[in-house]
Amino acid sequence: MKTTEILDLFDRFEEAVSEYEGIECWSARELQILLGYSKWENFSKVIEKARESCINAGESIFDHFPDVRKMVRIGSGAEKEINDMILTRYACYLIAQNGDSRKPEIAFAQNYFAVQTRRAEIIEKRLLEAERVKARVKLQETEKNLSGVLYERGVDDKGFGIIRSKGDQALFGLNTALLKRRMGVPVNRPLADFLPTVSIKAKDFAAAMTTENVQLKNLSGQTPIEKEHIENNRGVRKIMIERGLRPENLPPAEDVKKVERRLKSEEKKLTGKRN
């Protein structure tokens, strides 16, 4: 394809996009024309194959191929109601993959939607990584606050370490050392640096409850505070298991420090910042 043809197709695809409930989408009827299909009956067969691919991928066709009705003008100037579909980018990608690749429009669409879908996946991955880094920072702040409260109530650094370890055992059903070995966490690194986001937030929630209850109940000394922290972690564990999440069975995540460095490096490249 010539550059002018590619640019023309790009503009046409971009102009056809609309927004439905905050999600960018395309009309199946409009996509039919963009992909070079003159008959709806022929294009419907391609859509059906794409819907099957969607199901096989474990996705919901109702999320990506919702049916709608639309009014169109006919020769006499009157309007007629016809069937249509609202298609997400993913749906359009599947349609392009199941279309006739001999058509230049289909060949273009296969690459157009593949790139755009991949871009969305990259953005989603980066957002999830940023959320995990943020959760880890929040846990550090919560534990620092808890340590300060406990210090005022007669618990030193050694005692705080014991209390935190007992909390981990209550939450994960395993002591910290065993859990580290199981997850492949270096001995000299904090367990939380290798936990998935949900586990980091679980630890944060339990620690925040301990901080609050220590003050509300006016607890002092290591033993009663240790008991409080264990109960809070057990409560969080109970909720997670009830929701189908057994903390100790969740897979370890990438070293959060590496993730943080990667995000900062990418940000520098995008903004042109230098050290």
C-alpha positions as CSV (number, residue, x, y, z in Angstrom):
1,M,0.0,0.0,0.0
2,K,1.1,3.5,-0.8
3,T,1.7,6.0,2.0
4,T,-1.2,8.2,0.8
5,E,-3.5,5.2,1.0
6,I,-2.3,4.3,4.5
7,L,-2.8,7.9,5.7
8,D,-6.3,8.0,4.1
9,L,-7.3,4.8,5.8
10,F,-5.9,6.0,9.1
11,D,-7.9,9.2,9.0
12,R,-11.1,7.3,8.0
13,F,-10.7,4.8,10.9
14,E,-10.0,7.7,13.4
15,E,-13.0,9.7,12.2
16,A,-15.3,6.7,12.6
17,V,-14.5,6.2,16.3
18,S,-17.2,7.3,18.8
19,E,-17.7,7.0,22.5
20,Y,-20.2,4.9,24.3
21,E,-20.4,5.0,28.1
22,G,-16.9,6.3,28.3
23,I,-15.5,3.6,26.0
24,E,-14.3,4.2,22.4
25,C,-16.1,2.1,19.9
26,W,-17.1,1.7,16.2
27,S,-20.5,1.1,14.6
28,A,-20.5,-2.3,12.9
29,R,-22.4,-0.8,9.9
30,E,-19.7,1.9,9.5
31,L,-16.9,-0.7,10.0
32,Q,-18.4,-2.8,7.2
33,I,-17.8,0.1,4.8
34,L,-14.4,0.8,6.1
35,L,-13.3,-2.8,5.6
36,G,-14.6,-2.9,2.1
37,Y,-17.7,-5.2,2.5
38,S,-20.5,-4.1,0.3
39,K,-23.1,-6.5,1.8
40,W,-24.1,-6.7,5.4
41,E,-24.8,-10.4,5.0
42,N,-21.2,-11.2,4.1
43,F,-19.8,-8.9,6.9
44,S,-22.2,-10.6,9.4
45,K,-20.4,-13.9,8.8
46,V,-17.0,-12.3,9.7
47,I,-18.6,-10.8,12.8
48,E,-19.9,-14.2,13.9
49,K,-16.4,-15.7,13.5
50,A,-15.0,-12.8,15.6
51,R,-17.6,-13.4,18.3
52,E,-16.5,-17.1,18.5
53,S,-12.9,-16.0,18.8
54,C,-14.0,-13.7,21.6
55,I,-15.7,-16.5,23.5
56,N,-12.7,-18.9,23.0
57,A,-10.5,-16.2,24.5
58,G,-12.6,-16.2,27.6
59,E,-14.1,-12.7,27.0
60,S,-17.7,-11.7,27.1
61,I,-19.3,-11.0,23.7
62,F,-21.9,-8.8,25.5
63,D,-19.0,-6.5,26.6
64,H,-17.5,-6.2,23.1
65,F,-20.3,-6.9,20.6
66,P,-23.5,-5.4,22.1
67,D,-26.5,-5.3,19.7
68,V,-28.2,-2.0,19.0
69,R,-30.9,-0.6,16.6
70,K,-30.3,2.5,14.5
71,M,-32.4,4.6,12.1
72,V,-31.1,5.1,8.5
73,R,-32.5,7.1,5.6
74,I,-33.8,5.2,2.6
75,G,-34.3,6.3,-1.0
76,S,-37.7,7.9,-0.4
77,G,-36.3,10.2,2.3
78,A,-38.0,8.1,5.0
79,E,-36.2,6.4,7.8
80,K,-35.9,2.7,8.5
81,E,-34.7,0.9,11.6
82,I,-31.9,-1.7,11.1
83,N,-29.7,-3.9,13.3
84,D,-26.3,-2.7,14.3
85,M,-23.6,-3.4,16.9
86,I,-21.3,-1.3,19.0
87,L,-17.8,-2.7,18.7
88,T,-14.9,-2.1,21.1
89,R,-11.3,-1.9,19.8
90,Y,-10.9,-5.5,20.8
91,A,-14.0,-6.6,18.8
92,C,-12.7,-4.6,15.8
93,Y,-9.3,-6.4,16.1
94,L,-11.0,-9.8,16.1
95,I,-13.1,-8.9,13.1
96,A,-10.1,-7.7,11.2
97,Q,-8.3,-11.0,12.1
98,N,-11.2,-13.0,10.8
99,G,-11.6,-10.9,7.6
100,D,-10.3,-11.4,4.1
101,S,-6.7,-10.3,4.3
102,R,-6.5,-9.9,0.6
103,K,-8.5,-6.7,1.0
104,P,-6.1,-3.8,1.6
105,E,-8.6,-2.4,4.1
106,I,-8.5,-5.6,6.1
107,A,-4.7,-5.8,6.0
108,F,-4.5,-2.2,7.3
109,A,-7.1,-2.9,10.0
110,Q,-5.3,-5.9,11.3
111,N,-2.3,-3.8,12.0
112,Y,-4.2,-0.7,13.1
113,F,-6.2,-2.5,15.7
114,A,-3.3,-4.8,16.8
115,V,-1.1,-1.7,17.5
116,Q,-3.9,0.1,19.3
117,T,-4.9,-2.9,21.3
118,R,-1.3,-3.5,22.3
119,R,-1.0,0.1,23.2
120,A,-4.0,-0.3,25.5
121,E,-2.5,-3.4,27.1
122,I,0.8,-1.5,27.7
123,I,-1.1,1.4,29.4
124,E,-3.1,-1.0,31.5
125,K,0.1,-2.8,32.6
126,R,1.8,0.4,33.5
127,L,-1.2,1.6,35.5
128,L,-1.2,-1.7,37.5
129,E,2.5,-1.4,38.1
130,A,2.1,2.2,39.3
131,E,-0.8,1.1,41.6
132,R,1.5,-1.5,43.1
133,V,4.3,0.9,43.7
134,K,1.8,3.4,45.3
135,A,0.4,0.6,47.5
136,R,3.9,-0.3,48.7
137,V,4.7,3.3,49.6
138,K,1.4,3.6,51.4
139,L,2.2,0.4,53.4
140,Q,5.6,1.9,54.4
141,E,3.9,5.1,55.6
142,T,1.3,3.1,57.6
143,E,3.9,0.9,59.2
144,K,6.0,3.9,60.1
145,N,3.0,5.5,61.7
146,L,2.2,2.3,63.6
147,S,5.8,2.1,64.8
148,G,5.6,5.6,66.1
149,V,2.4,4.8,68.0
150,L,3.8,1.6,69.4
151,Y,7.0,3.3,70.5
152,E,4.9,5.8,72.7
153,R,3.3,2.7,74.3
154,G,6.4,0.9,75.3
155,V,7.3,-1.2,72.2
156,D,10.8,-0.8,70.8
157,D,12.1,-1.6,67.3
158,K,12.7,-5.3,68.2
159,G,9.2,-5.6,69.6
160,F,7.7,-4.0,66.6
161,G,9.5,-6.4,64.3
162,I,8.1,-9.4,66.3
163,I,4.6,-7.9,66.2
164,R,4.8,-7.4,62.4
165,S,6.1,-10.9,61.9
166,K,3.3,-12.4,64.0
167,G,0.9,-10.4,61.9
168,D,2.3,-11.8,58.7
169,Q,1.9,-15.3,60.1
170,A,-1.7,-14.6,60.9
171,L,-2.4,-13.2,57.5
172,F,-0.5,-15.8,55.4
173,G,-0.7,-18.8,57.6
174,L,3.1,-19.1,57.4
175,N,5.9,-17.4,59.3
176,T,7.8,-14.7,57.4
177,A,11.0,-16.8,56.9
178,L,9.1,-19.7,55.5
179,L,7.0,-17.5,53.3
180,K,10.1,-15.8,51.9
181,R,11.7,-19.2,51.0
182,R,8.4,-20.3,49.4
183,M,8.2,-17.1,47.3
184,G,11.9,-16.9,46.5
185,V,12.4,-13.6,48.4
186,P,16.0,-12.7,49.4
187,V,16.5,-13.0,53.1
188,N,17.7,-9.4,53.4
189,R,14.7,-7.9,51.6
190,P,11.3,-7.0,53.0
191,L,8.6,-9.6,52.1
192,A,6.2,-6.8,51.0
193,D,8.6,-5.8,48.1
194,F,7.6,-9.1,46.4
195,L,4.0,-9.3,47.2
196,P,1.2,-8.8,44.7
197,T,-0.8,-5.6,45.1
198,V,-3.8,-7.2,46.9
199,S,-1.5,-8.7,49.5
200,I,0.3,-5.3,50.1
201,K,-3.1,-3.7,50.5
202,A,-4.2,-6.4,52.9
203,K,-1.1,-5.8,55.1
204,D,-1.7,-2.1,55.0
205,F,-5.4,-2.5,56.0
206,A,-4.5,-4.7,59.0
207,A,-1.7,-2.4,60.1
208,A,-4.0,0.6,59.8
209,M,-6.6,-1.1,62.0
210,T,-4.0,-1.9,64.6
211,T,-2.9,1.7,64.7
212,E,-6.4,2.8,65.2
213,N,-7.4,0.2,67.8
214,V,-4.3,0.6,69.8
215,Q,-5.3,4.2,70.4
216,L,-9.0,3.6,70.8
217,K,-8.5,0.8,73.2
218,N,-5.6,2.5,74.9
219,L,-3.4,-0.6,74.6
220,S,0.2,-0.6,76.0
221,G,3.0,-3.1,76.0
222,Q,4.0,-5.7,73.4
223,T,1.7,-8.6,74.4
224,P,-1.8,-6.9,74.1
225,I,-0.7,-5.0,71.0
226,E,0.7,-8.2,69.5
227,K,-2.7,-9.9,70.1
228,E,-4.6,-7.0,68.5
229,H,-2.4,-7.1,65.4
230,I,-2.8,-10.9,65.1
231,E,-6.6,-10.6,65.3
232,N,-6.7,-7.8,62.7
233,N,-4.6,-9.9,60.2
234,R,-6.7,-12.9,60.9
235,G,-9.8,-10.8,60.1
236,V,-8.3,-9.7,56.8
237,R,-7.3,-13.2,55.9
238,K,-10.8,-14.4,56.6
239,I,-12.3,-11.8,54.2
240,M,-9.8,-12.7,51.5
241,I,-10.4,-16.5,51.7
242,E,-14.2,-15.9,51.7
243,R,-13.6,-14.0,48.4
244,G,-11.6,-16.9,46.9
245,L,-8.1,-15.4,47.6
246,R,-5.8,-17.5,49.8
247,P,-2.9,-15.1,50.6
248,E,-0.1,-17.7,50.8
249,N,-1.1,-19.2,47.4
250,L,-0.9,-15.9,45.5
251,P,2.1,-15.9,43.1
252,P,5.0,-13.5,44.0
253,A,5.3,-10.3,42.0
254,E,8.4,-8.6,40.5
255,D,10.7,-6.8,42.8
256,V,8.8,-3.5,43.5
257,K,12.0,-1.6,43.5
258,K,12.8,-2.7,40.0
259,V,9.3,-1.7,38.9
260,E,9.7,1.7,40.5
261,R,13.0,2.3,38.8
262,R,11.6,1.2,35.4
263,L,8.6,3.6,35.8
264,K,10.9,6.5,36.7
265,S,13.2,5.7,33.8
266,E,10.3,5.6,31.4
267,E,9.0,8.9,32.8
268,K,12.4,10.6,32.3
269,K,12.4,9.4,28.7
270,L,9.0,10.8,28.0
271,T,9.6,14.1,29.7
272,G,13.2,14.5,28.5
273,K,14.5,14.9,32.0
274,R,18.1,14.2,32.8
275,N,19.8,13.2,36.1
